[in-house]
């Protein structure tokens, strides 16, 4: 038996935040990671490191940012508390836990600064959230302006370095088999296959159940067992299940998840650490998306991609064959992010006519031609095309394209097949704003905490970019401060 004050289960962003906060208080902390060392980091490793936080503009951010000569010509709009809360409210349709939302939003600024002081490195997301004007000024948009240096891998590397300095013991290849309780129902440790770790508190930070195909089918519905897992294959819901077995209550929306347009042509497009984020296909606001019938089925320009991408994977999964095609002409293709659309091994479908493109995609040719013609003729050209704002350049067809409508008319034409990539599940354990896990009566289970994707309640149906890492940071810190 090994003894600790706090055992954290899961070595992603939320788990490390809990571990750091506990270690700063002088607690003896052990972190148990299911994956081997070379695959550690949970879903956090697979992210871009995007962190949505309240701030007052560039001047407020400079203290946490790595030096960059572009700062002198950069404009970053403030992102106040009210706007962050509004973004959560509208993306979740008001179904998120309001108290939890307020805690995450109001704690975001201070928590990011705390992590920077510990040694995490941050920078502006120039390549993802900004556009350069003709005069050289760089303008940011979309709410999420900050990320970790070197993305998810850099985030985890920084966390590991801080953990080593704080004396946190990290055990890899160490899946937890169950929770230990005393006669009164308090959690007093965990069991692994080979060891028992006793502790005053256990923090569950082992993610959701997105890598468990049976649970996906059971809770998300038929067809979800076929979704591609974007992140770690180790998030199978084991600790969520273990907590439910000892009386924890389910929290949040167990019927929806974070799912995105994901490349359908790459042969190794599931849980691929070497291709992390390069299989995303987030350029759809610039073009149109059609199914095998050649028909559009969603509003590509409903909002900035930060507020739509996490629900459009589901829309693709529901199409025939769970496949769709993002279509661009030569003009719109030139504006796509090279990081995603020009990666090695990806060869788009290219043709010199709309008819030839449909035939190459092996979709309904007549249906596609009618779709393109109807779309092109319905565009409101009275509004100038402007990616930095919701420009109102509308295509009045069904479904409507609300912004950034641009005719598919200049050859050559390009198509990229996409499918549904699942990132994480929104349902998890029920907890309070400090991460204390609650039972069915709403009472806290002594000694048990949850944070990150294991904690349900914050998201439902959709998700604003960067809010997941922020939630893990804030609630993880709260849990570690009490554990």
Long-range contacts (C-beta under 8 A, 24 or more apart in sequence): 1-195, 1-196, 1-197, 1-198, 2-30, 2-195, 2-196, 2-197, 2-198, 3-28, 3-197, 3-198, 3-199, 4-28, 4-29, 4-30, 4-169, 4-197, 4-198, 4-199, 5-29, 5-199, 5-200, 5-201, 5-483, 6-30, 6-199, 6-200, 6-201, 6-202, 6-203, 6-480, 6-483, 7-31, 7-32, 7-189, 7-190, 7-197, 7-199, 7-201, 7-202, 7-203, 8-32, 8-202, 8-203, 8-205, 8-480, 9-176, 9-190, 9-202, 9-203, 9-204, 9-205, 9-206, 9-239, 10-34, 10-42, 10-204, 10-205, 10-206, 10-207, 10-239, 10-452, 10-454, 11-35, 11-40, 11-41, 11-42, 11-156, 11-170, 11-172, 12-41, 12-42, 12-43, 12-44, 12-45, 12-156, 12-205, 12-207, 12-452, 12-472, 13-42, 13-44, 13-155, 13-156, 13-159, 13-452, 13-469, 13-472, 13-473, 13-476, 14-44, 14-205, 14-451, 14-452, 14-453, 14-454, 14-471, 14-472, 14-473, 14-475, 14-476, 15-42, 15-203, 15-205, 15-206, 15-451, 15-452, 15-476, 16-156, 16-159, 16-160, 16-162, 16-163, 16-476, 17-111, 17-115, 17-451, 17-472, 17-473, 17-476, 17-477, 17-480, 18-203, 18-205, 18-435, 18-449, 18-451, 18-476, 18-477, 18-479, 18-480, 18-483, 19-163, 19-166, 19-168, 19-203, 19-480, 20-115, 20-118, 20-159, 20-162, 20-163, 20-166, 20-168, 20-477, 20-480, 21-476, 21-477, 21-478, 21-479, 21-480, 21-481, 22-203, 22-480, 22-481, 22-483, 23-163, 23-166, 23-167, 23-168, 23-480, 24-166, 24-480, 25-480, 25-481, 27-483, 29-166, 29-167, 29-168, 29-169, 30-168, 30-169, 30-170, 30-171, 30-197, 30-199, 31-163, 31-168, 31-169, 31-170, 31-171, 32-171, 32-174, 32-176, 32-190, 32-192, 32-197, 33-170, 33-171, 33-172, 33-173, 33-174, 34-173, 34-174, 34-175, 34-176, 34-206, 34-234, 34-238, 35-172, 35-173, 35-232, 35-234, 36-172, 36-173, 37-172, 37-173, 39-232, 39-234, 39-273, 40-156, 40-172, 41-152, 41-153, 41-155, 41-156, 41-232, 42-206, 42-207, 42-231, 42-232, 42-234, 42-235, 42-452, 43-207, 43-231, 43-232, 43-235, 43-423, 43-424, 43-453, 44-152, 44-155, 44-156, 44-469, 44-472, 45-152, 45-153, 45-155, 45-156, 45-231, 45-232, 45-273, 45-276, 46-152, 46-230, 46-231, 46-232, 46-273, 46-276, 46-277, 47-151, 47-152, 47-155, 47-277, 47-468, 47-469, 48-125, 48-128, 48-147, 48-151, 48-152, 48-277, 49-147, 49-148, 49-149, 49-150, 49-151, 49-152, 49-154, 49-155, 49-469, 50-125, 50-128, 50-144, 50-146, 50-147, 50-465, 50-466, 50-469, 51-108, 51-112, 51-122, 51-144, 51-146, 51-147, 51-148, 51-466, 51-469, 51-470, 51-473, 52-79, 52-84, 52-87, 52-108, 52-143, 52-144, 52-464, 52-465, 52-466, 52-467, 52-469, 52-470, 53-79, 53-108, 53-109, 53-112, 53-146, 53-466, 53-470, 54-79, 54-80, 54-81, 54-84, 54-105, 54-106, 54-108, 54-109, 55-79, 55-109, 55-145, 55-146, 56-80, 61-124, 61-145, 61-146, 63-113, 63-116, 64-112, 64-113, 64-116, 64-122, 64-146, 65-122, 65-123, 65-124, 65-146, 66-121, 66-122, 66-123, 66-149, 68-123, 68-124, 68-126, 70-124, 70-126, 70-138, 71-124, 73-136, 73-137, 73-138, 74-124, 74-130, 74-137, 74-138, 74-140, 75-137, 75-138, 75-139, 75-140, 76-124, 76-140, 76-145, 77-140, 77-141, 79-143, 79-145, 81-105, 81-106, 83-143, 84-108, 84-143, 87-143, 87-307, 87-464, 87-467, 88-458, 88-464, 88-467, 90-307, 91-307, 91-310, 91-459, 91-461, 91-462, 91-463, 91-464, 92-458, 92-459, 92-460, 92-461, 92-462, 92-463, 93-460, 93-461, 93-462, 95-253, 95-460, 95-461, 96-457, 96-458, 96-459, 96-460, 97-252, 97-457, 97-458, 99-433, 100-433, 100-457, 100-458, 100-475, 101-458, 103-433, 103-474, 103-475, 103-478, 104-458, 104-467, 104-470, 104-471, 104-474, 104-475, 107-474, 107-477, 107-478, 108-470, 108-473, 108-474, 111-470, 111-473, 111-474, 111-477, 112-146, 112-470, 112-473, 114-477, 115-473, 118-162, 119-158, 119-161, 119-162, 119-165, 120-148, 120-155, 120-158, 120-159, 120-162, 121-148, 121-149, 121-150, 121-154, 121-158, 122-146, 122-147, 122-148, 122-149, 123-147, 123-148, 123-149, 127-337, 127-339, 128-337, 129-306, 131-387, 131-388, 139-388, 141-304, 141-388, 141-389, 142-304, 142-305, 142-306, 142-465, 143-304, 143-306, 143-464, 143-465, 143-466, 144-306, 144-464, 144-465, 144-466, 146-466, 147-466, 151-276, 151-277, 152-276, 152-277, 153-276, 155-469, 175-238, 176-206, 176-238, 176-239, 176-242, 178-242, 178-245, 179-239, 179-242, 179-243, 179-245, 179-246, 179-448, 181-246, 184-446, 185-246, 185-247, 185-445, 185-446, 186-445, 186-446, 186-447, 187-246, 187-445, 187-446, 187-447, 187-448, 188-447, 199-447, 200-447, 200-483, 201-447, 201-448, 201-449, 201-482, 201-483, 202-447, 202-448, 202-449, 202-483, 203-435, 203-449, 203-450, 203-451, 203-476, 203-479, 203-480, 203-483, 204-239, 204-240, 204-243, 204-429, 204-437, 204-448, 204-449, 204-450, 204-451, 204-454, 205-450, 205-451, 205-452, 205-454, 205-472, 205-476, 206-235, 206-238, 206-239, 206-240, 206-454, 207-232, 207-234, 207-235, 207-424, 207-452, 207-453, 207-454, 208-235, 208-237, 208-240, 208-257, 208-424, 208-425, 208-426, 208-427, 208-428, 208-453, 208-454, 209-235, 209-236, 209-237, 209-240, 209-425, 209-427, 210-235, 210-257, 210-422, 210-423, 210-424, 210-425, 211-235, 211-236, 211-271, 212-236, 212-237, 216-257, 216-422, 216-425, 219-254, 219-255, 219-425, 219-427, 220-254, 220-255, 220-256, 220-257, 220-425, 221-255, 223-317, 223-318, 223-322, 224-257, 224-317, 224-422, 226-317, 226-322, 227-259, 227-313, 227-317, 227-322, 227-419, 227-420, 227-421, 227-422, 228-262, 228-269, 228-270, 228-419, 228-420, 228-421, 228-422, 229-270, 229-271, 229-421, 229-422, 230-260, 230-262, 230-270, 230-271, 230-279, 230-421, 230-422, 230-423, 231-271, 231-423, 231-424, 232-271, 233-270, 233-271, 235-424, 235-453, 237-425, 239-454, 240-428, 240-429, 240-454, 243-429, 243-437, 243-445, 243-448, 243-450, 244-429, 246-445, 246-448, 247-439, 247-440, 247-445, 248-429, 248-430, 248-437, 248-438, 248-439, 248-445, 248-448, 249-429, 249-430, 249-438, 249-439, 249-440, 249-442, 250-427, 250-428, 250-429, 250-430, 250-456, 251-427, 251-428, 251-429, 251-430, 251-431, 251-438, 251-455, 251-456, 251-457, 252-426, 252-427, 252-428, 252-430, 252-455, 252-456, 252-457, 252-458, 252-459, 252-460, 253-426, 253-427, 253-456, 253-459, 253-460, 253-461, 254-425, 254-426, 254-427, 254-456, 255-427, 256-314, 256-426, 256-427, 256-460, 256-461, 257-314, 257-422, 257-423, 257-424, 257-425, 257-426, 258-310, 258-313, 258-422, 258-423, 258-424, 258-425, 258-426, 258-459, 258-463, 258-468, 259-310, 259-311, 259-312, 259-313, 259-314, 259-317, 259-420, 259-421, 259-422, 259-423, 260-309, 260-310, 260-312, 260-313, 260-420, 260-421, 260-423, 261-289, 261-309, 261-312, 261-313, 261-316, 261-324, 261-326, 261-418, 261-420, 261-421, 262-313, 262-418, 262-419, 262-420, 262-421, 263-346, 263-416, 263-417, 263-418, 263-419, 264-323, 264-417, 264-418, 264-419, 265-346, 265-347, 265-416, 265-417, 266-345, 266-346, 269-419, 269-421, 275-343, 277-339, 277-340, 278-339, 278-340, 278-343, 279-340, 279-343, 279-421, 280-340, 280-421, 281-326, 281-340, 281-341, 281-416, 281-418, 282-309, 282-337, 282-340, 283-326, 283-328, 283-335, 283-336, 283-337, 283-340, 283-341, 284-312, 284-326, 285-387, 285-403, 285-404, 286-328, 286-332, 286-335, 286-336, 286-404, 286-406, 287-326, 287-327, 287-328, 287-329, 287-332, 287-406, 287-408, 288-326, 288-327, 288-371, 288-372, 288-375, 288-401, 288-408, 289-316, 289-324, 289-325, 289-326, 289-327, 289-418, 290-324, 290-325, 290-327, 290-363, 290-368, 290-371, 291-319, 291-320, 291-323, 291-324, 291-325, 291-363, 292-319, 292-320, 292-321, 292-323, 292-362, 292-363, 292-364, 293-320, 293-363, 293-364, 293-367, 294-358, 294-363, 294-364, 294-365, 294-366, 294-367, 294-368, 294-369, 294-370, 294-371, 295-367, 295-371, 296-371, 296-375, 296-397, 296-399, 296-401, 297-324, 297-399, 298-399, 299-399, 299-400, 299-401, 299-402, 300-401, 300-404, 301-390, 301-393, 301-394, 301-401, 301-402, 301-403, 301-404, 301-405, 302-402, 302-403, 303-390, 303-402, 303-403, 304-390, 305-465, 306-464, 306-465, 306-466, 307-462, 307-464, 307-465, 308-462, 309-465, 310-423, 310-462, 310-463, 310-465, 311-461, 311-462, 311-463, 313-420, 313-421, 313-422, 314-420, 316-418, 316-419, 316-420, 317-419, 317-420, 322-419, 322-420, 323-417, 323-418, 323-419, 324-417, 324-418, 324-419, 325-349, 325-361, 325-363, 325-415, 325-416, 325-417, 325-418, 326-415, 326-416, 326-418, 327-357, 327-372, 327-408, 327-413, 327-414, 327-415, 328-408, 328-413, 328-414, 328-415, 329-406, 329-407, 329-408, 329-409, 329-410, 329-411, 329-412, 329-413, 329-414, 330-410, 330-411, 330-412, 330-413, 330-414, 331-406, 331-410, 332-406, 332-408, 333-414, 335-387, 341-416, 346-416, 348-414, 348-415, 348-416, 349-414, 349-415, 349-416, 349-417, 350-412, 350-413, 350-414, 350-415, 351-411, 351-412, 351-413, 352-411, 352-412, 352-413, 353-411, 353-413, 354-408, 354-413, 357-413, 357-414, 357-415, 360-415, 361-415, 361-417, 372-408, 375-401, 375-405, 375-407, 375-408, 376-407, 376-408, 376-409, 379-405, 379-406, 379-407, 380-405, 424-453, 424-468, 425-453, 426-456, 426-458, 426-459, 426-460, 426-461, 426-463, 427-456, 428-453, 428-454, 428-455, 428-456, 428-457, 429-454, 429-455, 429-456, 430-456, 430-457, 431-455, 431-456, 431-457, 431-475, 433-475, 433-478, 434-475, 434-478, 434-479, 434-481, 434-482, 435-475, 435-476, 435-478, 435-479, 435-482, 436-479, 436-482, 449-479, 449-482, 449-483, 450-479, 451-475, 451-476, 451-478, 451-479, 452-476
